Amino acid sequence: MFISCKHGQALLASLTLLCFTACKAHHSAPTAAPVVVDDDEAFDHILNPDTPLRLSKAEWDQLAAGPCGGSDFLPYELVVSDSGVVESARLLPYTGSCNFIDNPPNPPPVVALHLSEANTLVREQRFIPWIINGHSTRVIFHTTLPIAPPERFGASHSLAVPINFRSVIMSLERLGCEGRCPAYSITIAGNGTVTYEGRAYVKVLGKQQAHISEAAVMQLLERFREADFGSALPAYIGAYDGGDNVLKVRIDGRLYQVVDGSGLRVGLPTAILKLEQAVDETAQSRRWVTGRLSDTR
């Protein structure tokens, strides 16, 4: 088929106009407003625990000496995309830990010095996407970024290398708190057997069993090694009750254990906190604890 130069130019102009109109319509289409969800629901969807804003010991002591003992968090409003990525993070007025009306709306100066780092940390969070009415959906909610003192370790000790890998047993026991914290235990044996026992504030009560690959077990044991679990203090406990979590690994009969009672506030290393979640993730405990992997309203 022959197209004259004149007709070809007209056709090209028409296609250009059509493309411009379509692109303009695409870019000018309004973005749907995010759906409001509560912080409990957001907690069910989080994929990686917060990396806290770490202060120096002097800064932490200065914060603790402030009104009401200071505060160990920064409040944020997050907008999360339909793929689970943080789109925006807005710092909310600072209320302090005792919520007095006359508290200043801005963070204490010692914390304000680190706001750029805090904003970066809170935007690094990732979430299981919300599926609402069959579609991945943008959401908005309030959350907090923890503020913590420096990490504390004990004497340096490496985990033993297992002679018999089948002897390895890793476990996480969440004992609950004064509120409605889920109480349950997860045990992962070297042969891949996963044993769950739900005790309170969980979707599934009682015992359940599942199986994972030995490769997944080996990978989790390596996470214990990377977290320098053998050098952690045996307990991180203080005046603050965050709910006790007991993390254990047994290798050829030798037991290593860390009790997380007050968590980050008393120097719990971030890697140990993330190790707690790694046990949950490896065992896929969400299926029993919350009964869902995403919101399906």
C-alpha positions as CSV (number, residue, x, y, z in Angstrom):
1,M,0.0,0.0,0.0
2,F,1.4,3.4,-1.1
3,I,1.1,6.4,1.2
4,S,2.1,9.8,-0.2
5,C,4.4,12.1,1.7
6,K,1.6,14.5,2.4
7,H,-0.7,11.8,3.7
8,G,2.1,10.2,5.7
9,Q,2.8,13.5,7.5
10,A,-0.9,13.9,8.3
11,L,-1.1,10.4,9.6
12,L,2.0,11.0,11.8
13,A,0.4,14.2,13.1
14,S,-2.8,12.3,14.0
15,L,-0.9,9.6,15.8
16,T,1.1,12.1,17.7
17,L,-2.0,13.9,18.8
18,L,-3.7,10.7,19.8
19,C,-0.6,9.6,21.9
20,F,-0.4,13.1,23.5
21,T,-4.1,13.0,24.5
22,A,-3.9,9.5,25.9
23,C,-0.7,10.3,27.9
24,K,-2.2,13.5,29.2
25,A,-5.4,11.6,30.3
26,H,-3.3,9.0,32.0
27,H,-1.1,11.5,33.9
28,S,-4.0,13.7,34.9
29,A,-6.2,10.8,36.2
30,P,-6.7,11.4,39.9
31,T,-5.0,9.0,42.3
32,A,-7.4,7.2,44.6
33,A,-7.3,8.5,48.2
34,P,-5.6,6.0,50.5
35,V,-7.9,3.9,52.8
36,V,-7.5,4.5,56.5
37,V,-6.5,1.5,58.5
38,D,-5.7,1.2,62.2
39,D,-2.3,0.6,63.7
40,D,-3.1,-3.0,64.8
41,E,-3.9,-3.9,61.2
42,A,-0.7,-2.2,60.0
43,F,1.3,-4.3,62.6
44,D,-0.2,-7.5,61.1
45,H,1.1,-6.4,57.6
46,I,4.6,-5.3,58.5
47,L,7.3,-7.4,56.8
48,N,10.4,-6.0,58.5
49,P,10.6,-4.8,62.1
50,D,11.6,-1.2,62.7
51,T,15.3,-0.4,62.7
52,P,15.3,2.0,65.7
53,L,16.8,5.4,65.8
54,R,19.9,4.7,68.0
55,L,21.1,7.5,70.3
56,S,24.5,7.7,72.0
57,K,24.5,6.8,75.7
58,A,24.9,10.5,76.6
59,E,22.0,11.5,74.3
60,W,19.8,8.7,75.7
61,D,20.5,9.8,79.3
62,Q,19.7,13.3,78.3
63,L,16.4,12.2,76.8
64,A,15.5,10.1,79.8
65,A,16.1,13.1,82.1
66,G,13.4,15.1,80.3
67,P,9.8,15.6,81.2
68,C,8.0,12.3,82.1
69,G,11.3,10.4,81.4
70,G,11.3,11.4,77.8
71,S,9.8,9.2,75.1
72,D,11.2,6.3,73.2
73,F,9.4,6.8,69.9
74,L,8.6,9.3,67.2
75,P,5.0,9.4,65.8
76,Y,4.4,9.2,62.1
77,E,1.6,9.1,59.6
78,L,2.5,6.7,56.7
79,V,1.0,6.4,53.3
80,V,1.8,2.9,51.9
81,S,1.5,2.1,48.2
82,D,-0.5,-0.8,46.7
83,S,2.8,-2.7,46.5
84,G,3.5,-2.3,50.2
85,V,6.2,0.4,49.9
86,V,6.1,3.6,52.0
87,E,5.1,6.5,49.7
88,S,5.3,9.2,52.3
89,A,6.1,9.7,56.0
90,R,4.8,12.7,57.9
91,L,6.1,13.4,61.4
92,L,3.2,14.0,63.8
93,P,3.2,16.4,66.8
94,Y,5.4,15.0,69.5
95,T,3.4,14.2,72.7
96,G,5.9,12.7,75.0
97,S,5.3,9.5,76.9
98,C,2.8,10.9,79.4
99,N,0.7,12.9,77.0
100,F,0.4,16.1,79.0
101,I,-1.5,18.8,77.1
102,D,1.3,21.3,77.7
103,N,4.0,19.1,76.2
104,P,5.8,20.8,73.3
105,P,4.7,19.7,69.8
106,N,8.3,19.3,68.6
107,P,10.7,16.5,69.6
108,P,13.3,17.2,72.2
109,P,16.5,18.9,70.8
110,V,18.5,15.8,71.3
111,V,16.1,13.8,69.1
112,A,15.5,16.7,66.6
113,L,19.2,16.5,65.6
114,H,18.5,13.0,64.1
115,L,15.2,13.7,62.3
116,S,16.8,13.2,58.8
117,E,18.0,9.7,59.8
118,A,14.6,8.9,61.5
119,N,12.8,9.8,58.3
120,T,15.0,7.5,56.3
121,L,14.5,4.6,58.7
122,V,10.7,4.9,58.8
123,R,10.5,4.9,55.0
124,E,12.5,1.7,54.8
125,Q,9.6,-0.3,56.3
126,R,7.9,-2.8,53.9
127,F,4.4,-4.2,54.2
128,I,2.2,-7.0,52.9
129,P,0.0,-5.2,50.4
130,W,-3.6,-4.6,51.4
131,I,-6.1,-6.4,49.2
132,I,-9.5,-4.6,49.5
133,N,-12.4,-5.5,47.4
134,G,-10.1,-7.7,45.3
135,H,-7.6,-5.0,44.5
136,S,-4.2,-4.0,46.0
137,T,-4.9,-0.7,47.7
138,R,-3.0,2.3,49.1
139,V,-3.5,2.8,52.8
140,I,-2.8,5.4,55.5
141,F,-2.2,4.9,59.2
142,H,-0.4,6.2,62.2
143,T,2.7,4.4,63.5
144,T,5.8,5.0,65.6
145,L,9.5,4.7,65.1
146,P,11.4,3.4,68.2
147,I,14.2,5.5,69.8
148,A,16.8,3.4,71.6
149,P,20.1,3.5,73.4
150,P,23.3,1.8,72.1
151,E,23.2,-1.9,71.6
152,R,24.5,-4.1,74.5
153,F,26.4,-7.4,74.1
154,G,28.1,-9.6,76.6
155,A,31.4,-11.5,76.1
156,S,32.1,-12.7,72.6
157,H,31.0,-16.3,72.0
158,S,30.4,-17.9,68.6
159,L,27.7,-20.4,68.2
160,A,28.9,-24.0,68.1
161,V,29.0,-25.7,64.7
162,P,26.6,-28.6,64.9
163,I,28.1,-32.1,64.7
164,N,24.6,-33.6,64.2
165,F,22.4,-31.0,62.4
166,R,19.3,-33.0,63.3
167,S,20.1,-32.0,66.9
168,V,19.4,-28.4,66.2
169,I,16.3,-26.9,67.8
170,M,15.4,-23.2,67.5
171,S,12.4,-21.7,69.3
172,L,10.6,-18.5,70.0
173,E,8.2,-18.1,72.9
174,R,6.0,-15.0,73.1
175,L,4.6,-14.9,76.6
176,G,2.2,-12.0,76.1
177,C,2.0,-8.7,78.0
178,E,-0.4,-6.7,80.2
179,G,-2.5,-5.9,77.1
180,R,-3.7,-8.2,74.3
181,C,-0.3,-9.2,72.9
182,P,-0.4,-12.6,71.2
183,A,0.9,-15.4,73.4
184,Y,2.3,-18.5,71.6
185,S,5.4,-20.6,70.9
186,I,7.2,-21.7,67.8
187,T,9.7,-24.6,67.7
188,I,11.7,-25.5,64.6
189,A,13.6,-28.8,64.7
190,G,16.6,-29.6,62.6
191,N,14.6,-32.1,60.4
192,G,12.2,-29.3,59.4
193,T,9.3,-30.0,61.8
194,V,7.6,-26.9,63.0
195,T,5.5,-27.0,66.1
196,Y,3.2,-24.1,67.1
197,E,1.2,-23.8,70.3
198,G,-1.3,-20.9,70.6
199,R,-2.1,-19.8,74.1
200,A,-3.9,-16.4,74.1
201,Y,-5.0,-13.6,71.7
202,V,-4.2,-15.7,68.6
203,K,-6.4,-16.9,65.8
204,V,-5.6,-20.6,66.4
205,L,-5.3,-22.0,70.0
206,G,-3.6,-25.2,70.8
207,K,-1.0,-27.2,68.9
208,Q,-0.4,-27.3,65.2
209,Q,2.4,-28.9,63.1
210,A,3.9,-28.1,59.7
211,H,7.1,-28.9,57.8
212,I,9.7,-26.8,56.1
213,S,12.8,-27.8,54.2
214,E,16.1,-28.5,55.9
215,A,17.6,-25.8,53.7
216,A,15.2,-23.3,55.4
217,V,16.3,-24.6,58.8
218,M,20.0,-24.1,57.9
219,Q,19.3,-20.6,56.6
220,L,17.6,-19.7,59.9
221,L,20.5,-21.1,61.9
222,E,22.8,-18.9,59.8
223,R,20.7,-15.9,60.8
224,F,21.4,-16.8,64.5
225,R,25.1,-16.8,63.7
226,E,25.0,-13.5,61.7
227,A,23.1,-11.9,64.6
228,D,26.0,-12.9,67.0
229,F,23.4,-14.6,69.1
230,G,26.1,-16.3,71.2
231,S,27.5,-12.9,72.4
232,A,24.1,-11.4,73.4
233,L,23.3,-10.9,77.0
234,P,21.1,-13.6,78.6
235,A,18.3,-11.1,79.3
236,Y,17.3,-7.6,78.4
237,I,14.9,-6.6,81.2
238,G,14.2,-3.3,82.8
239,A,11.3,-1.3,84.3
240,Y,9.4,-1.2,81.0
241,D,7.1,-4.2,80.3
242,G,7.1,-4.8,76.6
243,G,6.1,-8.4,77.0
244,D,8.6,-11.3,77.4
245,N,9.9,-13.0,74.3
246,V,12.3,-16.0,74.8
247,L,14.5,-16.9,71.9
248,K,16.5,-20.2,72.1
249,V,18.8,-22.3,70.0
250,R,20.0,-25.7,71.1
251,I,23.0,-27.3,69.2
252,D,24.3,-30.7,70.1
253,G,22.7,-30.3,73.5
254,R,24.2,-26.9,74.2
255,L,21.6,-24.2,74.9
256,Y,21.9,-20.5,74.0
257,Q,19.0,-18.3,75.2
258,V,18.0,-14.6,75.2
259,V,15.1,-13.2,77.2
260,D,13.7,-10.0,75.6
261,G,11.7,-8.3,78.3
262,S,12.1,-4.6,77.8
263,G,13.5,-4.8,74.3
264,L,15.2,-1.9,72.6
265,R,14.8,0.4,75.6
266,V,17.5,-1.6,77.4
267,G,19.9,-2.1,74.5
268,L,18.5,-5.2,72.8
269,P,20.5,-5.4,69.5
270,T,18.5,-4.8,66.4
271,A,19.7,-8.0,64.9
272,I,18.2,-10.0,67.8
273,L,14.9,-8.2,67.4
274,K,14.9,-9.1,63.7
275,L,15.9,-12.7,64.5
276,E,12.6,-13.0,66.5
277,Q,10.7,-12.1,63.4
278,A,12.9,-14.4,61.3
279,V,11.7,-17.4,63.4
280,D,8.1,-16.3,62.8
281,E,8.7,-15.8,59.1
282,T,10.5,-19.2,58.6
283,A,7.7,-21.0,60.5
284,Q,5.0,-18.9,58.7
285,S,3.3,-18.4,62.0
286,R,1.0,-15.6,60.7
287,R,-1.3,-18.3,59.5
288,W,-2.0,-19.3,63.1
289,V,-1.4,-16.0,64.9
290,T,-3.5,-13.7,62.8
291,G,-5.1,-16.1,60.4
292,R,-4.3,-14.0,57.4
293,L,-1.5,-12.8,55.2
294,S,-3.4,-9.8,53.9
295,D,-6.5,-7.7,54.4
296,T,-9.3,-8.9,52.2
297,R,-12.1,-6.5,52.9
